[in-house]
Amino acid sequence: MCSPIGSRFSRARSSASSPRSGGWTTRASSCIASSWKAAPKAQARHPPPPRPSHRVSESTDPPRRPEGGRGARAAWLVGAGIFLSRIAGLVREMVFSFYFGNSAVADAWGAALRTPNFIQNLLGEGTLSASLIPVYARFLEEGREEEAGRFAGAALGVLTVAAFGLAVLGVLLAPLMVHVMYPVWAPEKQALTVRLVRILFPMTAVLAISAWGLGILNSHRRFFVSYVAPVLWNLAQIAGLLAFGSFLGWEAIGRDADLMVVLAVSAFIGGVLQLGIMLPWVVPVMHHFRLSVSTKVTGMADAIHNFIPVVMSRGVVNMVGLLDFILAGLLASGAIAMMRYSQMLYMLPISLFGMSIAASELPELSRAGQARVEDVRERVRGALERIMFLLIPSTLVFLVLGDVIVAGLLQHGEFGPDDTAAVYAVLAAFALGISGSAASRVLSSAFYALRDTRTPARVAYLRVFVSAAAGVTLMLPFDKLGVGTLRLGAVGLALGASIGAWTENFLLRRRLGARIGPHQPRRGRTLRLCGAGLAAAIAGLAAKAVLGSAAPLRTGLVARVLGPYSALQWPVVMAGTVLAFGVSYLAAASALQVGVPLSRLRQR
């Protein structure tokens, strides 16, 4: 599939990665009247507020009720945008698996996208949000719109220079990077990977710049469009595959390597479209905007002070993912493929729930961080309770129904039953760390709001060490196990990632507790949520026993009705079992009186 163009490799790895289906948007507003009201320049330049002490001061006044409605509504908007982009991403993966399955060409795509994706994650939404939003939101809260506009322009200028500089460097060093990271690959596979990397690095620069718009709009509480914009990124890739793979027949005549290059070009076009659709929304909210590359603009010193440790923190965390891929490249054929498909699925609830809640809470936490510790504590507790309500069932659904989910979404074309069983095993290992990883995003946001970026960075270093050590220890024993021709070494790497995620969560909770006091979800509520999840798991297993199971393969009612070879068999089984699980969870949560977080989200 990627040697001489046209020849198919034996079934190897695959996986299409997306650089974070995050997005960026804007909305229109007028600034003529506000410019007349702006204070004179001498008065507008307020001295920066003193840096808070390490421990947040307590207040004897009763805590104010946090603006939960605003945060919950924002979380729903972020979640809705991410949901739509993730659905588009799932469709993209379904099309991808049909054309490439667990082939070596798909393996090259996963490796090629991972390296520039590492750079995008360093400069992207999470890093900029942690360094940009606290400063920009503080200016807005204090009515310093002119300084906010100048700061936003300087941040964009510096980011543009950095992003495109790294992109050029990545294009030039692509052959060396691929050879060092994947030394055991065949020359043809390395050559295709280099070709893809050189297309994807410029795309990553465009997406990193888009993260600036997301940070600005989050500060203005404009959430939906920015997170739904990645739909265009996914649609561009789907269109490219369908146009050249099916309509022009490249897949039928074995031009898989060329089709993969088309996919990379389509991804670049999609990145440009994603940035372009944001601009009409970003520009109107920019008051007193002035593009520059100066680091002397008011606020830039604070942003850089926050940015460096956050980059180091995220760099270490993302290094775990990159290291996992490098290690997977040393395992038996198929390891990278299984990790890519599994990560695509397990990141869905983290993105929908963990990232949406963390992203929407950061501006409010930043404002609360300027006020009182009680406000921060209540916001963190409320965010964690919403996450637990949503991610406990997400973990369980992957553990008990992951096989039919994988089969329903991916099992067609080049993706067969053995692939389903192997990906399910890796997905279950990743699922064990979902709640810990998502909750850590909220805890890190709380530290960022308190203008402490060093603590999450230090904890992230330890997470990397634990994840790498556990992954290396477990991957070789698991690589001796197999499903058909595929080995399961990737399961060991996934378990290492989950262990590292919970280690990070534990340390962040301990250290945040020392700053703001007890902030954990109420224990009784958590236990009842676990009970509701257990009831849902039993219902899901019962539905799977009736409808059919993919791993181990067992036909059921759906196969007898539709036929064992029907293309609709596994999608129907997936829909039926997941529906039974979801309805049972909501019913049990309501009966146990732990449905309040969901009702609050609806009301707000």
C-alpha positions in Angstrom: 0.0 0.0 0.0 2.9 2.4 0.4 5.9 0.7 -1.2 6.0 1.2 -4.9 2.7 3.0 -5.6 0.0 0.5 -6.1 1.3 -2.5 -4.1 -0.5 -3.3 -0.8 1.4 -3.9 2.3 0.3 -6.8 4.5 -2.2 -5.8 7.2 -0.3 -3.4 9.4 -1.2 -0.4 11.4 -3.5 2.4 10.6 -5.1 5.4 12.0 -6.0 8.9 11.0 -5.3 11.4 13.6 -6.8 14.8 13.9 -5.1 17.6 15.6 -7.6 18.1 18.2 -10.9 18.8 17.0 -10.9 22.1 18.6 -12.0 25.2 16.8 -12.2 29.0 16.8 -15.0 31.6 16.2 -16.2 35.1 16.7 -19.2 37.4 16.7 -20.0 40.9 15.5 -20.2 43.9 17.8 -19.7 47.7 17.6 -16.9 49.6 19.2 -17.5 53.2 18.0 -19.3 54.3 21.1 -16.9 52.6 23.4 -13.9 54.2 21.8 -15.4 57.7 22.6 -15.8 56.6 26.2 -12.3 55.2 26.6 -10.2 56.9 29.3 -7.2 59.0 28.3 -4.1 57.0 27.6 -2.4 58.1 30.7 -5.4 56.9 32.8 -5.9 53.7 30.9 -2.5 52.3 31.7 -3.2 51.0 35.2 -0.3 49.3 36.8 -0.6 45.5 36.8 -2.1 44.1 40.0 0.3 42.7 42.5 0.9 39.0 42.1 -1.1 37.0 44.7 0.7 35.1 47.4 1.1 31.4 47.1 -1.9 30.7 49.2 -5.2 32.4 48.3 -6.6 34.5 51.1 -9.7 33.5 52.9 -12.7 35.7 53.5 -15.0 35.7 56.5 -18.0 36.7 54.4 -20.4 34.0 53.3 -19.4 32.7 49.8 -21.1 34.2 46.9 -23.1 31.9 44.7 -20.9 31.4 41.6 -22.3 32.3 38.3 -23.0 28.7 37.6 -25.7 29.4 35.0 -23.2 31.3 32.9 -20.6 28.5 33.2 -23.0 25.7 32.7 -24.5 27.3 29.6 -21.1 28.0 28.2 -20.1 24.3 28.8 -23.2 23.2 26.8 -22.2 25.6 24.0 -18.6 24.3 24.0 -19.9 20.7 24.2 -22.4 21.2 21.4 -19.7 22.6 19.1 -17.2 19.8 20.0 -20.0 17.2 19.6 -20.6 18.3 16.0 -17.0 18.4 15.2 -16.4 15.0 16.8 -19.3 13.5 14.9 -17.7 14.8 11.7 -14.4 13.3 12.9 -16.1 9.9 13.4 -17.5 10.0 9.9 -14.0 10.9 8.7 -12.6 7.9 10.5 -15.3 5.6 9.1 -14.4 6.7 5.6 -10.7 6.4 6.4 -11.0 2.8 7.8 -12.9 1.7 4.8 -10.1 2.8 2.4 -7.0 2.0 4.5 -8.0 -0.3 7.4 -4.9 -1.5 9.3 -2.5 -0.9 6.3 1.0 0.4 6.4 -0.1 3.5 4.5 -2.5 4.3 7.3 0.3 3.7 9.7 2.4 6.3 7.9 -0.5 8.8 8.2 -0.8 8.3 11.9 2.9 8.8 12.4 3.1 11.8 10.0 0.3 13.6 11.7 1.5 12.9 15.2 4.7 15.0 14.9 3.2 18.3 13.7 0.2 17.7 16.1 2.7 17.7 18.9 3.8 21.2 17.9 0.1 22.3 17.5 -0.7 21.1 21.0 2.3 23.2 22.4 1.0 26.3 20.7 -2.7 25.5 20.5 -5.9 26.0 22.4 -4.9 24.7 25.8 -1.6 26.5 26.1 -2.9 29.8 24.8 -6.0 29.6 27.0 -3.9 29.1 30.0 -1.6 32.1 29.2 -3.9 34.4 27.2 -7.3 34.1 28.8 -6.3 35.0 32.4 -4.6 38.2 31.2 -7.1 39.2 28.5 -10.1 38.4 30.8 -8.6 40.5 33.6 -8.3 43.5 31.2 -12.0 43.1 30.1 -13.1 42.7 33.7 -11.3 45.9 34.7 -12.7 47.8 31.7 -9.3 48.3 30.1 -10.4 47.6 26.6 -7.6 49.5 24.8 -5.0 47.5 26.7 -6.9 44.3 25.9 -6.9 45.1 22.2 -3.2 45.9 22.1 -2.4 42.8 24.1 -4.4 40.6 21.7 -2.6 42.1 18.7 0.8 41.5 20.2 -0.1 37.9 21.2 -1.3 37.2 17.6 1.9 38.6 16.1 4.2 36.7 18.3 2.3 33.5 17.9 2.3 33.8 14.0 6.0 34.2 13.9 6.5 31.2 16.3 4.1 29.0 14.5 5.3 29.5 11.0 8.9 29.4 12.1 8.4 26.0 13.6 6.5 24.9 10.5 9.4 25.8 8.3 11.8 24.0 10.6 9.6 20.9 10.6 9.5 20.8 6.8 13.3 21.1 6.6 14.0 18.5 9.3 11.2 16.0 8.3 13.6 13.3 6.9 15.8 13.4 10.0 12.8 13.3 12.4 11.1 10.3 10.6 14.4 8.3 10.4 15.1 8.9 14.1 11.6 8.2 15.4 10.8 5.2 13.2 14.2 3.6 12.4 12.9 0.1 11.8 10.4 1.1 9.1 11.0 0.2 5.4 12.5 3.0 3.3 9.3 3.3 1.2 7.2 3.7 4.3 9.6 6.3 5.7 9.6 8.2 2.4 5.8 8.4 2.4 5.8 9.6 6.0 8.3 12.4 5.2 6.1 13.5 2.3 3.1 13.7 4.5 4.9 15.5 7.3 6.0 18.2 4.9 2.3 18.9 4.0 1.0 18.7 7.5 3.4 21.0 9.3 2.1 24.2 7.5 -1.4 23.0 8.3 -0.5 22.8 12.0 0.8 26.4 11.9 -2.6 27.6 10.6 -4.5 25.7 13.3 -2.2 27.0 16.0 -3.0 30.6 14.9 -6.7 29.7 15.1 -6.2 28.9 18.8 -5.6 32.6 19.4 -9.1 33.3 18.1 -10.6 30.7 20.4 -8.9 32.2 23.4 -10.2 35.7 22.6 -13.7 34.5 22.0 -13.8 32.3 25.1 -12.8 35.5 27.1 -15.9 37.2 25.5 -18.0 34.1 26.3 -18.5 33.3 22.6 -18.1 29.6 22.6 -20.2 27.7 20.0 -18.8 28.7 16.6 -15.2 28.4 17.6 -15.6 24.8 18.6 -17.8 23.8 15.7 -15.3 25.2 13.1 -13.3 22.0 12.9 -16.2 20.4 11.1 -14.8 22.0 8.0 -11.4 20.4 8.6 -13.1 17.0 8.7 -15.4 17.6 5.8 -12.5 18.6 3.6 -10.7 15.3 4.2 -13.9 13.3 3.7 -14.5 15.1 0.4 -10.9 14.5 -0.7 -11.1 10.7 0.0 -14.5 10.3 -1.7 -13.6 12.3 -4.7 -10.3 10.6 -5.5 -10.8 7.2 -3.8 -14.3 6.4 -5.2 -15.3 8.8 -7.9 -11.8 8.7 -9.6 -11.3 5.1 -8.6 -7.8 5.4 -7.1 -8.5 2.9 -4.3 -9.7 0.3 -6.8 -6.5 0.5 -8.8 -4.2 0.4 -5.7 -3.0 4.1 -5.7 -3.2 4.1 -1.9 -0.1 6.1 -1.3 -1.2 8.8 -3.7 -4.7 8.8 -2.1 -3.0 9.4 1.3 -1.2 12.4 -0.1 -4.6 13.7 -1.3 -5.8 13.3 2.2 -2.9 15.4 3.6 -3.6 18.2 1.1 -7.3 18.1 1.9 -6.4 18.4 5.6 -4.3 21.5 4.9 -7.2 23.0 2.9 -9.6 22.2 5.8 -7.3 24.0 8.2 -7.4 27.1 6.1 -11.2 26.9 5.9 -11.4 26.4 9.7 -9.4 29.6 10.3 -11.1 31.5 7.6 -14.6 30.9 8.9 -13.6 32.3 12.2 -12.4 35.7 11.0 -15.8 37.3 10.4 -16.6 36.5 14.1 -13.3 37.4 15.7 -12.7 40.8 14.1 -15.8 42.6 15.4 -15.1 41.8 19.1 -11.6 43.3 18.8 -11.6 46.8 20.2 -8.5 48.9 19.8 -6.8 45.9 18.1 -3.3 46.6 16.8 -1.1 43.8 15.4 2.5 43.8 16.5 5.3 41.5 17.6 6.3 43.5 20.6 6.7 41.7 23.9 6.7 45.1 25.7 2.9 45.6 25.3 1.1 45.7 28.7 0.2 42.1 29.7 2.7 40.3 27.4 5.1 39.9 30.3 2.4 38.1 32.4 1.4 36.1 29.3 4.9 35.0 28.6 5.5 34.3 32.3 2.4 32.0 32.2 3.2 30.6 28.7 6.6 29.2 29.3 5.7 26.8 32.2 2.5 25.8 30.4 4.4 25.0 27.2 6.8 22.9 29.3 3.9 21.2 31.0 1.9 20.5 27.8 5.1 19.6 26.0 5.8 17.0 28.6 2.2 15.7 28.5 2.2 15.6 24.7 5.6 14.0 24.7 3.8 11.0 26.4 1.6 10.6 23.3 4.5 11.1 20.9 6.6 8.6 22.9 3.8 6.1 22.8 3.8 6.3 19.1 7.6 5.9 18.9 7.4 2.9 21.2 4.5 1.5 19.2 6.6 1.7 16.1 9.0 -0.8 17.7 6.2 -3.3 18.4 4.6 -5.8 16.1 2.7 -4.5 13.1 -0.6 -2.8 13.9 0.3 -1.1 17.2 0.1 2.4 15.9 -3.1 1.7 14.1 -4.8 0.3 17.2 -3.7 3.3 19.3 -5.0 5.8 16.7 -8.4 4.3 16.5 -8.7 3.8 20.2 -7.5 7.4 21.0 -10.1 8.8 18.6 -12.9 7.1 20.5 -11.7 7.6 24.1 -11.0 11.3 23.4 -14.6 11.8 22.5 -16.0 12.0 26.0 -12.9 13.9 27.2 -13.4 16.5 24.5 -17.2 16.7 24.9 -17.3 16.9 28.6 -13.8 17.4 30.2 -12.5 20.0 27.7 -15.9 21.8 27.3 -16.3 22.2 31.0 -12.7 23.2 31.5 -12.7 25.7 28.6 -15.9 27.3 29.7 -14.9 27.5 33.4 -11.5 29.1 32.8 -12.7 32.6 32.1 -15.0 32.4 35.1 -12.3 30.9 37.3 -10.0 33.7 36.2 -12.6 36.3 37.3 -13.2 34.4 40.5 -9.5 34.1 41.1 -9.4 37.9 41.3 -12.0 37.8 44.0 -12.2 35.2 46.8 -11.1 31.6 47.4 -14.7 30.5 48.2 -15.8 31.4 44.6 -12.9 29.4 43.1 -13.7 26.4 45.4 -17.3 26.3 44.5 -16.7 26.6 40.8 -14.2 23.8 40.9 -16.5 21.6 42.9 -19.4 22.2 40.5 -17.3 21.6 37.4 -16.0 18.3 38.9 -19.5 17.1 39.8 -20.6 17.8 36.2 -17.6 15.9 34.9 -18.2 12.9 37.1 -21.9 12.8 36.1 -20.9 12.5 32.5 -17.6 10.6 32.6 -18.4 7.7 34.9 -20.9 6.3 32.3 -18.4 7.1 29.5 -15.8 5.0 31.2 -18.2 2.1 31.7 -19.7 2.2 28.3 -16.3 1.7 26.7 -15.5 -1.1 29.1 -18.6 -3.2 28.6 -19.8 -2.1 25.1 -16.5 -1.0 23.5 -16.5 -4.0 21.1 -19.9 -3.2 19.5 -19.0 0.5 19.4 -15.8 -0.3 17.5 -17.6 -2.7 15.2 -20.5 -0.4 14.6 -18.3 2.5 13.6 -15.3 1.0 11.9 -15.8 -2.7 10.9 -16.2 -2.5 7.2 -13.9 -2.6 4.1 -10.3 -3.2 5.2 -11.3 -3.3 8.9 -12.3 -6.8 10.0 -13.3 -8.7 13.2 -9.8 -9.2 14.4 -9.2 -5.5 14.2 -12.3 -4.9 16.2 -11.2 -7.2 19.0 -7.7 -5.7 19.1 -8.9 -2.1 19.1 -11.5 -2.9 21.8 -8.7 -4.2 24.1 -6.7 -1.0 23.7 -9.8 1.2 24.1 -10.7 -0.5 27.3 -7.2 0.2 28.7 -7.4 3.8 27.7 -10.9 4.1 29.2 -9.6 3.4 32.7 -8.0 6.9 32.7 -10.8 8.9 31.1 -12.2 10.4 34.4 -8.8 11.2 35.8 -7.6 12.8 32.6 -10.7 15.0 32.2 -10.8 16.1 35.8 -7.2 17.1 35.6 -8.1 19.6 32.9 -10.4 21.4 35.3 -7.9 21.2 38.2 -5.2 22.7 35.9 -7.6 25.5 34.8 -8.1 26.3 38.5 -4.3 26.7 38.9 -4.1 28.9 35.8 -6.9 31.1 37.1 -4.9 31.5 40.3 -2.0 32.6 38.1 0.0 29.5 39.1 1.3 27.7 35.9 4.2 26.0 37.6 2.4 23.5 39.7 0.6 21.8 36.7 3.9 21.8 34.9 5.7 20.0 37.7 3.0 17.5 38.1 3.0 16.9 34.4 6.7 16.0 34.5 5.9 13.2 37.0 3.0 12.0 34.9 5.3 11.6 31.9 7.8 9.6 34.0 5.0 7.3 35.4 3.3 6.8 32.0 6.5 6.0 30.2 7.8 3.7 32.9 4.5 1.8 33.2 4.1 1.7 29.4 7.5 0.3 28.7 7.1 -2.2 31.5 3.8 -3.5 30.2 4.1 -3.2 26.4 6.5 -6.1 25.9 4.5 -8.7 27.9 1.3 -7.7 26.2 3.0 -7.8 22.8 3.2 -11.6 23.3 -0.6 -11.8 23.3 -2.5 -11.5 20.1 -5.8 -11.5 18.2 -5.4 -13.2 14.9 -2.3 -11.6 13.2 -2.4 -8.5 15.4 -0.4 -8.3 18.7 -1.5 -6.4 21.8 1.5 -4.5 22.9 -0.5 -1.3 22.5 -2.6 -2.4 25.4 0.4 -2.0 27.7 1.1 1.5 26.4 -2.6 2.4 27.0 -2.5 1.1 30.5 0.6 3.1 31.2 -1.2 6.3 30.0 -4.1 5.6 32.3 -1.8 5.1 35.3 -0.1 8.3 34.5 -3.4 10.2 34.2 -4.6 9.1 37.6 -1.2 10.0 39.1 -1.5 13.5 37.7 -5.1 13.8 39.0 -4.1 12.7 42.5 -1.2 15.2 42.8 -3.2 18.1 41.4 -6.1 17.4 43.8 -3.7 17.3 46.8 -1.9 20.6 45.8 -5.1 22.5 44.9 -6.6 21.4 48.2 -3.7 23.1 50.0 -4.5 26.3 48.1 -8.3 26.6 48.3 -9.3 23.9 50.7 -11.7 20.9 50.2 -13.1 21.1 46.6 -13.9 17.5 45.8 -17.4 16.3 44.6 -19.5 15.1 47.5 -18.7 11.5 48.4 -22.3 10.4 48.7 -23.1 11.8 45.2 -20.1 10.1 43.7 -21.1 6.7 45.2 -24.6 7.0 43.9 -23.3 7.9 40.5 -21.2 4.8 40.5 -24.3 2.8 41.5 -26.2 4.3 38.6 -23.3 3.4 36.3 -23.3 -0.2 37.5 -27.0 -0.5 36.8 -26.5 0.9 33.3 -23.6 -1.5 32.7 -25.8 -4.5 33.6 -28.5 -3.2 31.3 -26.0 -2.8 28.5 -24.6 -6.3 28.9 -28.1 -7.7 28.9 -28.8 -5.9 25.7 -25.6 -7.1 24.1 -26.4 -10.7 25.1 -29.7 -10.4 23.2 -28.6 -8.3 20.2 -25.1 -9.7 19.6 -21.4 -9.3 20.7 -18.4 -8.5 18.6 -15.6 -9.6 21.0 -16.0 -12.4 21.5 -17.9 -12.8 18.3 -21.4 -14.0 19.0 -24.4 -13.5 16.8 -27.7 -12.5 18.3 -31.2 -11.3 17.4 -30.0 -8.6 15.0 -27.9 -11.1 12.9 -30.9 -13.4 12.7 -33.2 -10.6 11.5 -30.8 -8.8 9.1 -28.5 -11.6 8.2 -24.9 -12.3 9.5 -23.3 -10.3 6.6 -25.6 -7.3 6.6 -23.7 -4.0 6.6 -26.3 -2.7 9.2 -25.7 -5.5 11.7 -23.2 -3.8 13.9 -24.5 -0.3 13.7 -27.9 -1.6 14.8 -26.3 -3.6 17.7 -24.3 -0.5 18.7 -27.4 1.7 18.7 -29.5 -0.7 20.7 -26.9 -1.5 23.4 -25.8 2.1 23.8 -29.4 3.2 24.0 -30.2 0.6 26.7 -27.1 1.7 28.6 -27.9 5.5 28.4 -31.6 5.2 29.3 -30.8 2.9 32.2 -28.2 5.3 33.5 -30.5 8.3 33.4 -33.3 6.4 35.0 -31.0 5.1 37.8 -29.5 8.5 38.4 -32.9 10.0 38.7 -34.0 7.3 41.1 -30.9 7.8 43.2 -31.5 11.6 43.1 -28.2 12.4 41.4 -29.7 13.8 38.3 -29.4 17.4 39.6 -26.2 18.3 37.6 -28.0 17.4 34.4 -31.1 19.4 35.3 -29.0 22.4 36.2 -27.3 22.2 32.9 -30.7 22.2 31.1 -32.0 25.1 33.2 -28.9 27.2 32.5 
